[in-house]
Amino acid sequence: MNTIKRVASAAAVVVATLSLTACAGMSNQDRNTAVGAGVGAVAGSVLTGGSAVGAVGGAAVGGVIGNQVQKPTR
């Protein structure tokens, strides 16, 4: 069962990465937010043993971190 979870997690990362190629018109901050949410969701799911709550929490935290990484200059 752990093998299935690892394969599913890896597939999710690949799909998220490939889907971000459609984000060519996004700003760097928007792109960082999306990447952070995707990585956070996968990490949250893996760390909580596949829990949906962990994935949602990880996506929220990852999105906030990704958004704050490169703030636009004022």
N, C-alpha and C positions, 0 to 999 in steps of 0.2 A: 504494500500500500504506500510506503514511503517513496518508492520509485515512481509511482503514478503522480504523487504530489510534486515531486521534483520535476518531472517532465511537464506537468501542467504549469508549474511556475516558470520554467524556462520558456515554454511556448507563449505564456502571457507577456513576458519581457520582449520576446521577438516581435509579437504582434503589436505591442505598444510602440516599440522602436520604429517598425515599418509604418505604422499609422501616422507617426509624427512627420513623415516626409511630406504629407499633405498640408502641413502647417507652414508653408513657405511665406505666407503673408503675415505671419505673426511677428510681434515684437520679441526681442530677446527675453523680456520679463514674462510675457505670455508663454513663450516656449519653455522657459525654466519652470513655470508653474505647472504646465502639463507634464513635463518630464518628472518633476518632483512628486506629483500625484500618482503617476504610474509606478514609479519605483517604490514609493511609500506603500501603495496598495499591495504590491507583491511582497515587500518586506514584512508588512503587518500580517499578511496571510500566512507567510512562512513561519514567522515568530510565534504565532498563536495556534499553530497546528491546523491551518486551513479555515479558521473562523472567519465568517463574513464580517463580523464586528471588527475584528482585527484588520481586515482589508480596508474597511471604510475609515477606521481611525487612522491607519497608516496613510491612506490617500489624503485625508484632511491635513495631517501633520506635514506630509511630504509636499503638498501643494503650497502650504504657507511658507515652508522653508525655501522651496523653489522660487516663490514670488519675492522673497526678501533677499535672495542671493545677490541680485544685481538691480538695485533700485535706480530708476532713471535720475539723471542730474536735474536739479531745479534751476 
